[in-house]
Amino acid sequence: MRVSAPLSLTALAATGLLLAGCAAPVDSEQPTEPAADGAFTLYSGRDEELVQPLIDQFEAETGIEVEVRYGNTAELGALLLEEGDATPADVFLSQDAGALGALSQAGLFTTLPADVTDAVPAGFTSTDGSWVGVTGRARVVVFDGERLTADQLPDDIDDYVDPEWNGRVGVAPSNASFQSFVTALRVLDGEDDAAEWVSALAGNSPQIFEGNSAILTAVDEGVLEVGLINHYYWYGLAAEAGEENMRAQLKFLEAGDAGSIVNVTGAGILNGAATDADALEFVRYLVSLEAQTYFVEQTFEYPLLPGVDAPAGLPSLESLINPELDLSDLDDLATTQQLLADAGLI
């Protein structure tokens, strides 16, 4: 069963900002014998079209019913902060590490067992066992290949807010992945430089979109010259249309640049579900060989389980990693959201 509900980003994010600082940690020690009732509730910040087939597969294999509430990751994260321990959610599946870190910092996650967290290499999961990374996704620049070539594009994200690109760049400021990128910019370059970049972007007449898919479509149709997205959207469309038919092309920025960070999707179990064996089985399934292969073949993301090959044509994950960035440091989404709001981008 799945339920979709629209959410108000402004209202929920504002509530989340207030509650993030006052939520009290809860004892998250798990009992040795979790209980199972054959069902659990999932809040998914990942798009329905991307993950519902995997959820259906999990239900068919286990007989466990998953009730899903879909929404924007940032909105659902704010909702979870608002609901606190009264949330009906048992598991949160996030589009990025930032939202997971914010909820972990607020003490809303129980501790996952070591066999789950150890399945993923350090650097792609939490440092305290509160959530586990599921897939990797690289930030990239998508461009109109009929008007531009890769060597005409800057290699550094800072240059995309130069006057030369006024009105030519598409972004999705309400999207969790974009917000995590800005958070990474704050972490890597400092608060002042990040604020300057956001201000320059806002003053450069960016074209605003709801998400990555809309940006990619606009570029591929020749409506937009350049956009900032996650890599796998392009690979998904290319698989349908054929790479030879793609007007949109990708450029990976220099390794280490905030515009090329590798973020992760991930999942955590809420404190109220610390004894829920069904919720735990689902999270364990996400880092299984079967699920990781699904993500490679169907969503074109980087697998995090060792031994599973990445989609063909992608740069190696190791070549994109910024050793100076700890994904756990992307937990301060509240400040990023306020920064974007102050600039009039959300």
The 8 nearest C-alpha neighbors of each residue, nearest first, counted from 0:
[[1, 66, 65, 67, 2, 64, 55, 68],
 [0, 2, 67, 66, 68, 3, 65, 69],
 [1, 3, 68, 67, 4, 69, 0, 66],
 [2, 4, 69, 68, 1, 5, 70, 67],
 [3, 5, 6, 2, 69, 70, 68, 71],
 [6, 4, 70, 3, 7, 69, 71, 8],
 [5, 7, 8, 4, 74, 70, 11, 71],
 [8, 6, 10, 9, 11, 5, 74, 12],
 [7, 9, 74, 11, 12, 10, 6, 73],
 [10, 8, 12, 7, 11, 13, 345, 74],
 [11, 9, 13, 7, 12, 8, 14, 6],
 [12, 10, 14, 77, 8, 13, 9, 78],
 [11, 13, 15, 77, 9, 14, 8, 10],
 [14, 12, 16, 10, 11, 15, 9, 17],
 [13, 15, 11, 17, 12, 16, 18, 10],
 [14, 16, 77, 12, 18, 13, 17, 80],
 [17, 15, 13, 14, 19, 333, 18, 12],
 [18, 16, 14, 15, 19, 20, 13, 21],
 [17, 19, 15, 21, 20, 16, 22, 80],
 [20, 18, 16, 15, 21, 105, 17, 22],
 [19, 21, 18, 22, 17, 105, 16, 23],
 [20, 22, 18, 19, 23, 17, 105, 24],
 [23, 21, 105, 19, 18, 20, 24, 106],
 [22, 24, 106, 21, 25, 105, 107, 20],
 [25, 23, 106, 105, 22, 26, 107, 104],
 [26, 24, 27, 106, 23, 107, 270, 109],
 [25, 27, 28, 24, 109, 270, 106, 29],
 [28, 26, 109, 25, 110, 29, 270, 273],
 [29, 27, 26, 110, 30, 109, 273, 25],
 [28, 30, 273, 27, 31, 274, 110, 109],
 [31, 29, 32, 33, 274, 28, 273, 34],
 [30, 32, 33, 29, 274, 28, 34, 112],
 [31, 33, 30, 34, 274, 276, 29, 275],
 [34, 32, 274, 276, 275, 30, 31, 35],
 [33, 35, 275, 276, 274, 32, 36, 277],
 [36, 34, 276, 277, 37, 275, 33, 38],
 [37, 35, 38, 34, 277, 275, 39, 276],
 [36, 38, 63, 35, 64, 277, 62, 39],
 [39, 37, 64, 63, 36, 65, 277, 40],
 [40, 38, 65, 278, 89, 66, 277, 41],
 [41, 39, 66, 88, 89, 65, 67, 90],
 [42, 40, 67, 90, 88, 91, 89, 43],
 [41, 43, 68, 91, 67, 88, 69, 92],
 [44, 42, 92, 69, 45, 91, 41, 68],
 [43, 45, 72, 93, 71, 70, 94, 92],
 [46, 44, 43, 94, 93, 47, 50, 92],
 [47, 45, 49, 48, 44, 50, 69, 43],
 [46, 48, 51, 49, 50, 45, 69, 43],
 [47, 49, 46, 50, 51, 52, 45, 298],
 [50, 48, 47, 46, 51, 298, 45, 52],
 [49, 51, 53, 47, 52, 48, 54, 46],
 [50, 52, 54, 47, 53, 48, 55, 49],
 [53, 51, 55, 54, 50, 56, 49, 48],
 [52, 54, 56, 50, 51, 55, 57, 290],
 [55, 53, 51, 57, 56, 52, 58, 50],
 [56, 54, 52, 58, 53, 57, 51, 59],
 [55, 57, 53, 59, 54, 58, 52, 60],
 [56, 58, 54, 60, 55, 59, 61, 53],
 [59, 57, 55, 62, 63, 61, 56, 60],
 [60, 58, 56, 57, 62, 61, 55, 63],
 [59, 61, 57, 58, 62, 56, 63, 55],
 [62, 60, 63, 58, 59, 57, 64, 56],
 [61, 63, 58, 59, 60, 64, 37, 57],
 [64, 62, 37, 58, 38, 61, 65, 277],
 [65, 63, 38, 58, 37, 62, 66, 39],
 [66, 64, 39, 38, 40, 67, 0, 63],
 [65, 67, 40, 0, 1, 41, 39, 64],
 [68, 66, 1, 41, 2, 42, 40, 65],
 [67, 69, 42, 2, 3, 43, 41, 1],
 [70, 68, 43, 3, 44, 42, 67, 4],
 [69, 71, 44, 75, 72, 43, 68, 5],
 [70, 72, 44, 74, 73, 75, 174, 69],
 [73, 71, 44, 75, 74, 175, 93, 94],
 [72, 74, 76, 75, 175, 71, 77, 98],
 [75, 73, 77, 71, 8, 76, 72, 11],
 [74, 76, 78, 72, 77, 73, 71, 79],
 [77, 75, 73, 79, 78, 74, 72, 98],
 [76, 78, 15, 80, 74, 12, 11, 75],
 [79, 77, 75, 81, 80, 76, 11, 82],
 [80, 78, 82, 76, 81, 77, 83, 75],
 [81, 79, 77, 83, 78, 15, 82, 18],
 [80, 82, 78, 79, 83, 15, 77, 14],
 [81, 83, 86, 79, 85, 80, 78, 84],
 [84, 82, 80, 85, 81, 79, 86, 107],
 [83, 85, 86, 82, 271, 270, 107, 269],
 [86, 84, 83, 82, 87, 271, 88, 79],
 [87, 85, 82, 88, 84, 83, 79, 271],
 [86, 88, 85, 89, 40, 82, 271, 84],
 [89, 87, 40, 86, 41, 90, 42, 269],
 [88, 90, 272, 40, 269, 268, 41, 39],
 [91, 89, 268, 41, 88, 267, 269, 42],
 [90, 92, 42, 267, 266, 41, 43, 93],
 [93, 91, 266, 43, 265, 44, 42, 90],
 [92, 94, 44, 265, 95, 264, 72, 266],
 [93, 95, 264, 45, 44, 72, 175, 176],
 [96, 94, 264, 263, 93, 97, 176, 98],
 [95, 97, 99, 98, 263, 100, 264, 326],
 [98, 96, 330, 329, 100, 99, 95, 179],
 [97, 99, 101, 100, 96, 76, 95, 330],
 [100, 98, 96, 102, 97, 101, 103, 93],
 [99, 101, 330, 103, 97, 98, 102, 104],
 [102, 100, 330, 104, 98, 103, 99, 331],
 [103, 101, 105, 99, 104, 100, 107, 98],
 [104, 102, 100, 106, 105, 101, 108, 107],
 [103, 105, 101, 106, 102, 100, 330, 107],
 [104, 106, 102, 22, 103, 107, 19, 101],
 [107, 105, 24, 103, 104, 108, 25, 23],
 [106, 108, 102, 105, 269, 103, 270, 109],
 [109, 107, 269, 270, 268, 103, 129, 106],
 [108, 110, 27, 270, 269, 268, 273, 129],
 [111, 109, 129, 128, 27, 108, 112, 28],
 [110, 112, 128, 129, 109, 113, 115, 116],
 [113, 111, 114, 115, 110, 116, 128, 29],
 [112, 114, 116, 115, 117, 111, 128, 118],
 [113, 115, 117, 112, 116, 118, 111, 283],
 [116, 114, 113, 118, 117, 112, 283, 111],
 [115, 117, 113, 118, 131, 114, 119, 128],
 [118, 116, 119, 114, 115, 113, 120, 121],
 [117, 119, 116, 115, 114, 304, 120, 286],
 [120, 118, 117, 304, 303, 116, 121, 123],
 [121, 119, 123, 122, 118, 117, 303, 124],
 [122, 120, 123, 124, 119, 126, 125, 117],
 [121, 123, 124, 120, 325, 326, 125, 126],
 [124, 122, 121, 132, 120, 119, 263, 326],
 [123, 125, 132, 131, 122, 121, 126, 130],
 [126, 124, 127, 128, 130, 131, 327, 129],
 [125, 127, 128, 124, 327, 121, 129, 122],
 [126, 128, 125, 129, 110, 130, 124, 103],
 [129, 127, 110, 111, 125, 130, 126, 116],
 [128, 130, 110, 127, 108, 111, 109, 125],
 [131, 129, 267, 266, 125, 128, 124, 265],
 [130, 132, 124, 265, 116, 266, 125, 133],
 [131, 133, 265, 124, 123, 264, 263, 134],
 [132, 134, 265, 264, 286, 303, 285, 131],
 [135, 133, 302, 264, 263, 303, 301, 300],
 [136, 134, 263, 301, 262, 300, 261, 302],
 [137, 135, 261, 262, 300, 263, 229, 301],
 [136, 138, 261, 230, 229, 260, 259, 139],
 [137, 139, 229, 259, 260, 228, 258, 230],
 [140, 138, 251, 228, 230, 229, 259, 250],
 [139, 141, 227, 250, 226, 249, 228, 142],
 [140, 142, 249, 226, 248, 225, 250, 227],
 [143, 141, 225, 248, 247, 224, 144, 218],
 [144, 142, 247, 224, 145, 218, 146, 147],
 [143, 145, 147, 246, 146, 247, 248, 142],
 [144, 146, 143, 147, 246, 148, 221, 247],
 [147, 145, 144, 143, 148, 224, 142, 221],
 [148, 146, 144, 143, 145, 151, 149, 142],
 [147, 149, 151, 150, 144, 152, 146, 145],
 [148, 150, 151, 152, 250, 147, 249, 142],
 [149, 151, 152, 148, 153, 147, 154, 250],
 [152, 150, 148, 149, 147, 153, 154, 146],
 [151, 153, 150, 149, 154, 148, 147, 250],
 [154, 152, 155, 158, 151, 159, 156, 150],
 [153, 155, 252, 253, 152, 156, 158, 251],
 [156, 154, 157, 153, 158, 252, 256, 253],
 [155, 157, 258, 158, 159, 154, 257, 256],
 [158, 156, 155, 159, 160, 196, 161, 153],
 [157, 159, 161, 160, 156, 155, 153, 154],
 [160, 158, 157, 161, 156, 164, 153, 155],
 [159, 161, 200, 158, 199, 157, 164, 203],
 [160, 162, 163, 158, 159, 164, 165, 157],
 [163, 161, 165, 164, 160, 203, 159, 166],
 [162, 164, 161, 165, 160, 159, 167, 158],
 [165, 163, 167, 162, 161, 159, 166, 160],
 [164, 166, 203, 162, 167, 163, 204, 205],
 [167, 165, 204, 205, 168, 203, 164, 206],
 [166, 168, 164, 165, 224, 225, 223, 205],
 [169, 167, 225, 226, 205, 166, 206, 164],
 [168, 170, 226, 206, 205, 207, 225, 214],
 [171, 169, 207, 227, 208, 226, 172, 206],
 [170, 172, 208, 210, 209, 174, 173, 207],
 [173, 171, 174, 177, 170, 344, 345, 178],
 [174, 172, 171, 345, 175, 209, 178, 177],
 [173, 175, 177, 172, 171, 176, 210, 178],
 [176, 174, 178, 177, 73, 72, 179, 173],
 [175, 177, 179, 178, 174, 95, 180, 94],
 [178, 176, 180, 179, 174, 175, 172, 181],
 [177, 179, 175, 181, 180, 176, 182, 174],
 [178, 180, 182, 176, 181, 177, 97, 183],
 [179, 181, 183, 177, 182, 178, 176, 184],
 [182, 180, 184, 178, 183, 179, 185, 177],
 [181, 183, 179, 185, 184, 180, 329, 335],
 [184, 182, 186, 180, 185, 181, 187, 257],
 [183, 185, 181, 187, 182, 257, 186, 188],
 [186, 184, 189, 190, 182, 193, 183, 188],
 [185, 187, 183, 184, 189, 188, 182, 328],
 [188, 186, 184, 185, 189, 183, 324, 257],
 [189, 187, 184, 185, 186, 192, 193, 190],
 [190, 188, 185, 192, 191, 186, 187, 193],
 [189, 191, 185, 193, 192, 194, 188, 186],
 [190, 192, 194, 193, 189, 195, 185, 188],
 [193, 191, 195, 194, 189, 190, 188, 196],
 [194, 192, 196, 185, 190, 195, 191, 184],
 [195, 193, 197, 191, 196, 192, 198, 190],
 [194, 196, 192, 198, 193, 197, 199, 191],
 [197, 195, 193, 199, 194, 198, 200, 192],
 [198, 196, 200, 194, 199, 195, 201, 193],
 [197, 199, 195, 201, 200, 196, 342, 194],
 [198, 200, 196, 202, 197, 201, 160, 195],
 [201, 199, 197, 203, 160, 202, 198, 196],
 [200, 202, 198, 199, 203, 342, 197, 204],
 [203, 201, 199, 200, 204, 198, 205, 165],
 [202, 204, 165, 200, 201, 205, 199, 166],
 [205, 203, 166, 202, 165, 201, 206, 200],
 [206, 204, 166, 168, 203, 169, 207, 201],
 [205, 207, 169, 168, 170, 166, 204, 208],
 [206, 208, 170, 171, 169, 205, 209, 172],
 [209, 207, 171, 210, 170, 213, 214, 206],
 [208, 210, 171, 213, 173, 174, 207, 211],
 [211, 209, 171, 208, 212, 213, 174, 214],
 [210, 212, 214, 228, 213, 215, 171, 229],
 [213, 211, 215, 214, 210, 216, 232, 228],
 [212, 214, 216, 215, 211, 210, 217, 208],
 [215, 213, 211, 217, 212, 216, 226, 169],
 [214, 216, 212, 218, 217, 213, 219, 211],
 [217, 215, 219, 213, 218, 214, 220, 212],
 [216, 218, 222, 214, 220, 223, 215, 219],
 [219, 217, 223, 221, 215, 220, 216, 143],
 [218, 220, 247, 246, 216, 221, 217, 215],
 [221, 219, 217, 218, 222, 216, 246, 223],
 [220, 222, 218, 219, 223, 217, 143, 224],
 [221, 223, 217, 220, 218, 224, 219, 216],
 [224, 222, 218, 217, 221, 225, 167, 169],
 [223, 225, 143, 142, 167, 218, 168, 222],
 [226, 224, 142, 168, 141, 223, 169, 167],
 [227, 225, 169, 141, 168, 140, 170, 214],
 [226, 228, 140, 170, 139, 141, 169, 225],
 [229, 227, 211, 139, 138, 226, 140, 230],
 [230, 228, 138, 137, 231, 139, 136, 232],
 [229, 231, 137, 232, 139, 233, 138, 136],
 [232, 230, 234, 299, 233, 300, 229, 235],
 [233, 231, 235, 234, 230, 229, 236, 212],
 [232, 234, 236, 231, 235, 230, 237, 215],
 [235, 233, 237, 231, 236, 232, 238, 299],
 [234, 236, 232, 238, 233, 237, 231, 298],
 [235, 237, 239, 233, 238, 234, 240, 232],
 [238, 236, 242, 241, 234, 240, 239, 235],
 [239, 237, 235, 236, 241, 240, 234, 242],
 [238, 240, 236, 237, 241, 235, 242, 234],
 [241, 239, 237, 238, 236, 244, 242, 245],
 [242, 240, 237, 243, 244, 238, 239, 245],
 [241, 243, 237, 245, 244, 240, 238, 234],
 [242, 244, 241, 245, 240, 237, 246, 238],
 [245, 243, 242, 241, 240, 246, 237, 247],
 [246, 244, 242, 247, 243, 237, 219, 241],
 [245, 247, 219, 144, 143, 244, 248, 145],
 [246, 248, 219, 143, 245, 142, 144, 218],
 [249, 247, 142, 141, 144, 143, 246, 250],
 [250, 248, 141, 140, 142, 251, 139, 247],
 [249, 251, 140, 139, 149, 252, 141, 248],
 [252, 250, 139, 140, 259, 249, 253, 138],
 [253, 251, 154, 259, 155, 250, 254, 258],
 [252, 254, 256, 154, 255, 155, 251, 259],
 [255, 253, 319, 256, 252, 259, 321, 320],
 [254, 256, 321, 253, 257, 259, 320, 260],
 [255, 257, 258, 259, 254, 253, 155, 252],
 [256, 258, 259, 184, 260, 183, 255, 180],
 [259, 257, 156, 256, 260, 138, 252, 180],
 [258, 260, 138, 257, 252, 256, 139, 137],
 [261, 259, 257, 138, 137, 258, 262, 256],
 [260, 262, 137, 136, 135, 320, 138, 259],
 [261, 263, 136, 135, 260, 95, 137, 96],
 [264, 262, 135, 95, 134, 96, 132, 136],
 [263, 265, 95, 94, 134, 133, 93, 132],
 [264, 266, 132, 133, 93, 131, 92, 263],
 [267, 265, 92, 91, 130, 131, 93, 282],
 [266, 268, 130, 91, 90, 108, 129, 269],
 [267, 269, 90, 108, 89, 109, 272, 91],
 [268, 270, 108, 89, 271, 272, 107, 109],
 [271, 269, 109, 108, 273, 272, 107, 27],
 [270, 272, 269, 273, 84, 89, 274, 86],
 [271, 273, 275, 89, 270, 274, 269, 268],
 [274, 272, 270, 271, 275, 29, 109, 269],
 [273, 275, 33, 272, 34, 276, 29, 30],
 [276, 274, 272, 34, 277, 33, 278, 273],
 [275, 277, 35, 33, 279, 34, 278, 280],
 [278, 276, 280, 279, 275, 35, 37, 38],
 [279, 277, 281, 280, 276, 275, 39, 90],
 [278, 280, 276, 282, 281, 277, 283, 275],
 [281, 279, 283, 277, 278, 282, 284, 276],
 [280, 282, 284, 278, 283, 279, 277, 285],
 [283, 281, 285, 279, 284, 280, 278, 266],
 [282, 284, 280, 281, 285, 286, 115, 279],
 [283, 285, 281, 287, 282, 286, 280, 290],
 [286, 284, 282, 290, 283, 287, 133, 281],
 [287, 285, 284, 283, 133, 291, 290, 304],
 [286, 288, 284, 289, 290, 285, 291, 283],
 [289, 287, 291, 290, 292, 286, 304, 307],
 [288, 290, 292, 287, 291, 293, 284, 286],
 [291, 289, 293, 292, 285, 287, 288, 294],
 [290, 292, 288, 294, 293, 289, 302, 287],
 [293, 291, 295, 289, 290, 294, 288, 296],
 [292, 294, 290, 296, 291, 295, 297, 289],
 [295, 293, 298, 291, 297, 292, 296, 300],
 [294, 296, 299, 292, 300, 293, 310, 297],
 [297, 295, 293, 294, 299, 292, 298, 310],
 [296, 298, 294, 293, 295, 299, 235, 49],
 [297, 299, 294, 300, 295, 296, 235, 49],
 [300, 298, 295, 231, 310, 296, 297, 294],
 [301, 299, 295, 298, 231, 136, 294, 135],
 [300, 302, 135, 309, 134, 136, 303, 295],
 [303, 301, 134, 291, 304, 309, 300, 307],
 [302, 304, 134, 119, 305, 133, 301, 135],
 [303, 305, 119, 302, 307, 306, 118, 286],
 [306, 304, 307, 303, 119, 120, 302, 118],
 [305, 307, 308, 304, 303, 302, 288, 309],
 [308, 306, 305, 304, 302, 309, 292, 291],
 [309, 307, 306, 310, 302, 295, 301, 305],
 [308, 310, 301, 302, 295, 311, 307, 313],
 [311, 309, 295, 299, 313, 312, 308, 301],
 [312, 310, 313, 309, 308, 314, 299, 295],
 [311, 313, 310, 314, 309, 315, 234, 299],
 [312, 314, 311, 310, 315, 309, 316, 301],
 [315, 313, 316, 312, 318, 319, 317, 311],
 [316, 314, 317, 318, 313, 319, 309, 301],
 [315, 317, 318, 319, 314, 320, 301, 261],
 [316, 318, 315, 320, 319, 314, 321, 261],
 [319, 317, 315, 316, 320, 314, 254, 321],
 [320, 318, 254, 316, 317, 321, 261, 315],
 [321, 319, 317, 318, 322, 261, 316, 260],
 [320, 322, 255, 323, 324, 319, 254, 260],
 [323, 321, 324, 320, 325, 255, 122, 319],
 [324, 322, 321, 325, 187, 255, 320, 186],
 [325, 323, 322, 321, 326, 187, 328, 183],
 [324, 326, 327, 328, 122, 323, 322, 329],
 [327, 325, 328, 329, 324, 96, 122, 123],
 [326, 328, 325, 329, 100, 330, 125, 96],
 [327, 329, 326, 330, 325, 186, 331, 324],
 [330, 328, 97, 327, 326, 331, 182, 183],
 [329, 331, 100, 97, 101, 328, 332, 327],
 [332, 330, 333, 329, 334, 101, 97, 335],
 [331, 333, 335, 334, 330, 336, 97, 182],
 [332, 334, 336, 335, 331, 16, 337, 15],
 [335, 333, 337, 336, 332, 331, 338, 182],
 [336, 334, 338, 332, 337, 333, 182, 339],
 [337, 335, 339, 333, 338, 334, 332, 340],
 [336, 338, 340, 334, 335, 339, 341, 333],
 [339, 337, 335, 341, 336, 340, 334, 342],
 [340, 338, 342, 336, 344, 337, 341, 345],
 [339, 341, 337, 345, 343, 342, 338, 344],
 [340, 342, 338, 343, 339, 337, 344, 345],
 [343, 341, 339, 340, 344, 198, 201, 338],
 [342, 344, 340, 341, 345, 339, 201, 338],
 [343, 345, 339, 342, 340, 172, 201, 341],
 [344, 340, 343, 339, 173, 172, 336, 342]]
